[in-house]
Each structure stands twice: as structure tokens, then as C-alpha cells.
Amino acid sequence: MKNASKKNCYAVFGNPISHSKSPEIHNFFFKKYGFHENYVKICASKENFINEILSFFQKGGKGANITLPFKEKVFLLCNSITKRARIAGSINTIKKYDKNFLLGDNTDGVGFLSDLLFQNLIKKNFNVLILGAGGAARGILHPLLEFECNIYITNRTFSKAQYLSKKFKKFGNIFSIPINQLKKNNYHIVINATSTSVFNVCPLIPSNLISKEVIYYDMFYGKKDTFFMNFCKKNGAKKVFNGIGMLINQAAHSFFLWKKIFPNTKEVFNFLEK
């Protein structure tokens, strides 16, 4: 927690967190718009996460991003929660107000949809298969359903996929499918929302699910292609993307919550490429 004691500090909490590019993005935003503040990454312990993030805010922290595996655990900390975070059941952004008042928000969904629209990867009525039913999946379901996509969700523990399909059914067309029943079903996009890429393994999907016409999107990102991306390419996929665009866009929405300035995302894309 050494870096967390800096005054007016912002941070991303996760475990693991070494891969995160959030500090580069947010420190670029701070410098660009004249804020003399600092953003760091903190590998929080899974057993003591609540105490660590509370300590961060007590020592001068102003805002935080939350990533795996803590997005569903921070509800206990927040005094108020935005509508989109309540719907998602997942929080990825916290803003501290005066007197230790914490607001919880979720910018994952709007950031994800912004990236898909920017890259022209999505249209209304698309059939979208989501692999995973954790916090990452929760964050993107409502925006996709509002955009009038048809959602199919699968998960290793099928009951979790069933739970999410029931929870979000009131927002649009969403269905749960067991992994062993996956097959080509005219999907337009397949999204890896599992944590498998963080741990360098591939989600359990059949190779016959891969097609050169379908878009494959891994919400994770890294210096190299993920196992999921390589698996898709090896089996004939031509349209394969990682989650760096989502990260940049959700970061922009987090920055807007903190500073009331919506940053130029194209500039940070160019910065990261360099």
C-alpha cells in the first residue's frame, strides 16, 4: 500500500494487476488536462481487500477503479450507487466526495459499447454470445440489450448463466446456453468475458464455434494476443479484437465522473501505440 498514501491519489485495485494499463491512460489524462495528481495500480489481497481500499480513501484517495476479482464486492463500501451499477450488479469506478461519502458507478458497459461502435463492430439486432457470467459480463449486458442485441450467455457453472438471463430478461432478449450445447448459431459476435485470459488459459469452447465471418472480442488485453484470440485465429477467425479499446473508453467515462471533463480518447490510443 506504499503508493496509496499519496495525497489526491487515484488507483486501480485488482489481483492480478501487473498487466493493467490504467495508470498510463489516466496519468495521460491528468497531464493533458492540467491536473497535478497521480494514478497507481494496487494488487489488493483477496482476503483483506475491503480494509485496503478503505485505507486508501482514508489516506487521501479521491477515486478508484475496481477490476477482477473485486467488482461485485465493493457494494458494501459505497454510500450511493448509480442506476447503471445497480442494474449491472457490478462496480468498476468509485468517486469520493466530502466526509468520506463514496459513490459507486459502472463504466464498463458504456465503455464497451463505445468501443464496438467506434470500430464499427456492432449493429442493432446482432446475435451476441457471451462467455462468462461474472462481473465483467454483468457490466456489459444492459447496454447491449438496450442497443437491441439478442444475448446468449454461457458459463462453466451454468446456474450463473441462468441467473443472469433471468435477472436481465426484463431489458430485452437474453438466453442461457450450457457450454456443451454450444454450436454455430448465427452469432455475429462472440465475447470472452471470463477471467481465463488473465491466467493464460482458453475458455472451454468448441473449435466448430469459430468462423471467419464472426467477430471475436476478448475483454482482456495484453502486450500479446490472448489464448482466446490465438485459439480463434488458429481455427480460422479473421475478425479478432482485444479489450484495449474498451479499457480506454471506460477510463474516459471514469475520468468524466471524477473531473467533469470527457477526454479525447483518440489521443490516448495514439499515445499507447507509441
N, C-alpha and C positions, 0 to 999 in steps of 0.2 A: 504493500500500500504506500510505498515511498512517494511516488509521483502524485498520488491522490491528494496530498496535503497542500498542494499549490493553490493559492487564492484564485478564485474565479475560474477554477478548472472545470473542463468538460471531459468526459471519458466514455469509453465503450466497455461494458462488462460482459465477459463470456468465458467459456472454458471448453475447448482451447480457444486462444485468441491471437496467437502469434501471426496468423495469416492475414489479419484484418488490415485493410487499407483505410479504415475510417479516420485515423489520425491524419494521414496525408490529405484527405479530402477536406476535413473540417478546418485543419490549420491553414490550408489554402484559402478557404472561405474567410477565416478570421483575418488573415493578412490582406486579402483582396479588398475587404470592406472596412479596414482600419480598426479592427478590434485587437487590443493587446492582451489576448487570452490564449490559453493552451489547452490542447485536447490530447489525451493519452489513452492507451489501452491497458486494461487491468484484467489479469487472469484471476478471477474470483474462485474461491474454494466452493465446491458444491455443498459442503456441509455448513459453511458459515457465510454464505452469500448475503443474506439479509443484513447481518451486522456489518459486513464490509461496505455495502452500498450506503447504509445509514451513516456510517462513519465518514464516508466520502462527502456526503452532503453537510454533515455537521462541521467538517473542516474547511468549508468554503466552496464546495462543488455547486455549480449553477445548473447543470444539465447532464443527462446521461443517455446513452443508447444501450439497449439490452439485446444480447444475442444468445444463441444456444449455450446452455440449456435452461435459461432463466426467464424466458419471455412470459411464461404463464405463472411465475412465482411472485412477480412484483406487484400484483394487485393488492396484496396485503399492505404495501408501503404507501400507496397513493391516497391522498385525501379526496381527489376528484379524478374522474376518468372520462375521456371523451367518448362520444357516441360510437365512433368507428372502432375504438379499442374495446368497448363493451361488446359490440357485435362480434368482433374477432375473437374475444376471449384471450387476447394476447397483447402485450405491451412491448414496444421496442424503443420508446422515447419518453423521458421524464424531464419535466421542467420544474425547477424550484422557484417558488415565489417567496415573498417575505414571510417571516415567522415559521419557517420550515414547512410551508404548505407545498405539497408535491402533486403535480398534475401528470397523469399517465395518458399517453397517446399511442397510436399505431400508425406509422407512416409507411409500413411495408407494402400494403395493398395499393395505395395511390402511387407509390414509387415504382412498383412492379408494372402496373398498368401503364404508367407514363413511359416506361422503357419499351414495352411492347408496341405502344402507339408510335413512339419516336422511330423505332426500327421497322415499322410497318409489318408487324408480325401477327396482328390480330384484327379480326373483323367481327361484327355482330353475328350471332348465331353459330359461331365456331364451336366445335366439339372439343373440349379440353379434358385431357386425362391428367390427374394429379397423383403423383406417387408420394405417399406420406400423409399423416393426419395429425401432425404435431403443431407447434406454434407457428412455424413457417407457413404451413398450409392454411391455418386459421386466418392469418393476416391477409391472404390474397383472395379468399373465397367471395366475400361480399362485393368487392369491386368488380370481379369477373362476372358475378351473377347480375349485378346492376348494369353491366355492359351487355347483358342479354346473351351470355355464353351458356352452353349446356355443359355442366360439370360432371365428370365421372371421377370418383376418388377411390383409391385402393390403399391398403396398408398391410404390413406384415401381421399386426394384430387387427383382424378385420372388424372387431367390435368398435374400434376407434373410428374407422371409416364410416361405419353405420351411424355412430353417434353424431358425427359432423354432418352427414347427409340429412339426418332428421332435424338437427339444430338449424341448418341453413335453408331448409326446404321452403320456408315462407318467403325467401328472397328470390327464388327462381328455380330452374330445372337443375337438380343435383341428384346423383345416384351413386350408390356404393357398389363396388365390384370386388370379389375375392381375387387375390393375386393369381391363384391357379386357374382362374377363369378368364384371364386377360387374353385378348386376341385382337387382331386387326378389326377395328370397328368404325372406320371412317373418322378417326381422330384427326384434328387439324394441328393440335399442339399437345405434346407430352412434356409435363413439367416435373422435374425431380425436386420435391420439397422435403426429402428425407435428409438426415444428417450423415448419410453414408459417404458423401464426398469429403466431408471434414476428416473422416477416418480412413480415406483412401480405399474404400470398397465400393462395389457397384450394387445398386438396389436390385432385388430379385425380380427381373422382368424377362420375359421370353424374347429371344432374338427375332422371332417372327413378328414382333410388335414394331420392328424397325422398318421404315420405308423412306425412300428418297424424297417423297412428296411431303412428308410430315415434318413439322418444326419441333426440335428437341431443345429444351431450355433447362439448364441446371441453375438453381437459385444460388448455388455456391460459386465461388470464383477462386482463382489462384494464378500463380505465375505460369503454370502448365494446364493443359486440358485435364479435366477430372476423369476419374474412372468411368463415370456415366457418359461423358462426352466421347471418350475413346471407344467405349462399347458401342455407342450409336454409330460412330464413324466406321468402325470395323465391320459393322453389319449393314452398311450401305446408306446411312443417313448423309444427306448433303447440307441440311439446314440445322446447324448445331450452334448453340449460344450458351455463354455463361452468365452469371448474375452481376457482373460489374456495373452494367447499366442500371440495374435495379438498385444497387448499393448507392450509386451516385444520386439517383433521383430520390430515394427515401432520405438520404442525407440532406438533400436540398430542402425537403419538407420539414425535417427536424430543425434545420438551421432557421427556417422561417418561423417555426414555433418559438424558438429561443430569441431570435433577434428581429423579427418582423421584416426581414429582407429576404426575398426569394432570389437565390444566387443564380448566376449563369452556369448551367450545367455543362454546356459545350466547352467552356474554358477549362473546367476540371478534367473532362475527357481528354483534351489535348495535353494537359499537364501530366496526367497519369501515363499517357502514351510515351511521353519523353522520358 
